[in-house]
Amino acid sequence: MRQPFEKLTQVQLILLLVSIVAGIIAIWTATLFLSFFVCMAVVSSFLIEGYIACKKGDIVQAGHQIIRAIILIIFISYLSIT
């Protein structure tokens, strides 16, 4: 029997693997856009994890992940603007 959130968990894992590979390439080429993409992929992973926790009924864990994602979005946006 498949777990109800297996697709979302797979997307989260794919996002993390893509961010690792893109992060290595971003370090190698020193590309700002690719660094921004890597950070947003990690933030998306946090948002997916928060959504899964919310649907499972773990509101505290979901809140932690959502707040973590919001803080990262604000910080990354600030760094990319300045």
C-alpha positions, 0 to 999 in steps of 0.5 A: 500500500502506498503512503498518501504523501509519497508523491510530495515526498518524492518531489521534496527529495528531487528538489533537494538533490537538484539543489545539491547538484545546482549548488555545486555548479553555482559554487564552481561558476559563481553564478548569482542566479543559480545560487538564488535558484538553489536557495529557492529549491531548498525553501520549496522543500521546506514548504512541501514538508510543512504542507505534509506535516499540516495534512498529517495533523502535526500543526506545530511541525508544519508551523516550524517549517512554514516559518523557516521558509518565510524567514529564508525567503525574506533573507534571500530576497534581501541578499539578492536585492542588495 
